[in-house]
Amino acid sequence: MFRNILFALCTLAVMTSCKSKMEQVEHVDSYGYTERFTRDRETLAREGLLQKYDEEGRLVEEAQYANDTLDGTRVLYHEKGDTQVVETYVEGRFEGPFRAFYETGELEIAGQYADNKMTGFWKRYYKNGQLMEKVSFRDNIENGPFVEYYENGNLKAEGTYLDGDNEHGILKLYDEAGALMRTMECQRGVCRTISGTPTTEE
């Protein structure tokens, strides 16, 4: 019994000591936003949840910090309060899923970060939920296959990017009914029609 009481007192002492190291802060930044967060009294490092409000008192951002560095989920909000962006950090670097939303709440962009770089397939959607485009990224730039769709769901274009927004290889373009209009051969963004109706730029 005595041992349990002693343990409880020691635990309380440690918790009190930890709490005393931290302080709640509220201040207005240079852009007029009010920030509320917890920080270490000695190092002034932000720890845990930070909330940011505009001049009208609307929540515009929530973010997790560790040792004054973004670490965890960061959420940005539209003016009306709906989620605008959800992103993830590890020790201040982008890592993990990224999501962006229209003001009306529908998903607009979905992708993935690895070691602070856009990687894998990123997708963009129309407000009706239809996929608009799907693009492969490597090292923060377009690299690899892509497809684009009309809002009605029919295929619009398909090809490959090389070292950025440069079509490379075979590019196929379709009309809104889904019929193939022309096929082009591209070299780092310079394309020529090899079948179908040539473009005015050629």
N, C-alpha and C positions, 0 to 999 in steps of 0.2 A: 504493500500500500504506500509506504513512505517513498519507495523507489519510483512508483508511478507519479506521485505528487511532485517529486524532485524533477523527473523528466518533463512533466507538464510545465513547470516553472522555467526550466531551461529553454524549452521550445518557445514559450511566450517571450522570453528575454531576447532570443535570436530574432523572432518575428518583429518585435518592437524596434530592435536595432536596425533591421533591414528597412522598415518603414521610415525610420527617422532619416535614413540616407536619401530618401526620395522626397520630392516636392512637386506639388501640382502647380502648373504654370498656365497663365492665360495672357496673351499679348497680341497686339495688332502688328502685322508685318508691313513691309513697305508698300504693298499693293492694297492695303486696307482690309485684308482678311484677318479674322480673329482665329488664333490657334490655341488649342487647349491640349496639353500633354503632360506627361510625367517625366521628370528628369532627375539625374543624380545631383545631389547638392554640391558635391565636391568637383566632379568632372564636368557638370552641366550637360552631360550626354543624355539625349532623349531615349526613353525606354518605354516599350509597350505602345499603346494606342495613341495616335495623334489625330485630332479632329480639327477640321478647318471650316469656318463659316464665312459667308459673304456679309456685306453691310446690312442686308435685310434679315440676317439671322438664319439663312438657309445653309444647310450642310452641303459643302461642295467636295469634300475629300475626307477619307479615312485611310490611315496607313499605319502599319506596324513597324516599329523601330527596335533595334538592338544596338547598344553602344553608339547611339547617334547616327545610325546607318539604316536605311530601308532594309527590312528583313521580314518577309512575309507578304501578305496580301495588301495591295493598295487599290482603293476604289474611288473613282471620280464620279460625280453625280451631275446630271442635267439640272437646269434651273428649276424645273418642276419637281425634282426629287427622285426621278427614276435614275437607275444606274446607267452611266455613260461608258465607263471603262473599268475592267477588272484586270489587274496585272499582278505578277508575282515576282518577288525579289529574294535573292539569297546574298547576304553581305553586300548589298548595294548594287548588285548586278541582276539584270533580267534573267529569270530562270523559271521555266514552266509555262503554263497556259496563259494566253492573252485573249481577252474578249472585249469587243466594243459593241454598243447598242444604239439604235436609233432613239430619238427623243420619245417615241411612242412605245418603246420597250422591246421591239423586235431585235434579234441578233443581227448585227451588220458584218462583223469581222471576227474570225476565229483563227488562231494560230498558236505557235509554240516557240518559246525561246530556249536555247541551250547555251550556257556560258556567255550570256549577254548578246547573243546573236539570233536573229530570225532563222528558223530552220524547218525543214520538212514542208508539207503542204499547208498553205494559208488559204482560207476560204472567205469570200465575200458574198453576202446575200442581199436580194431585193427585200423590200419591206413585207412583201407577201410570203416570205420564207423561201422563195425559189433561189437556188444557187445561182449567183451571178458569174463568179469565176473561181477557179481553183488553180493556184500557182505554186510551183516548187521553189523554195528558198534555200540558199546555202550561204553562210557568212554574211547575212543581212541583205543579200541582193538576189534577184530572180536568177535561178539556175536550174534548168530542167524543164520537164513538160508542163504545159498549161492548157486549160480549157475555159472557154467562155460560153455563157448561155444567154438567150433572150429571156425577158421576163415571163414569157409564156412557157418556158421550160425547154424550148428547142435549142439545139446546139448552134452556137454563133461562130466559134473559131476554135481551132486546136492546133497546137504546135509546140515548139520548144524555145526557151530563152537561154541565152548564153552570156554570162558575166553582166547581167543587168537586163534592162528592157530592150533586148536585142533579139528579134526572131532569128533562129538559126536552124537550117534544115527545111523540112517540108512544113508548110503552113496551109491549112485548109480553112476556107471561109464559106459560111452557109447563110441562106436567107432566113427570114423569120418563120417560114414554113418548114424549115429543116432540110431544105434541098441544097446540095453542094453547088456553090456558085463558081468557085475557081480554086485551083491549087497553085501554090506559089513555092518557089525555091528561094531560100534566104541565106545570106551570108552576113552574120552579125548586124542584122537590122535592115540590110539592103535586099529587097525582095523583087523577084520577077515572076510573072505569070507563066506557068508551063501548061496549064489547061484551063478552059473557061474564059470569062470575059476579063480582059486586062483592066487594071485600075487607071485612073486619070493621071496618077503620079508617075507611071512608067513611061 
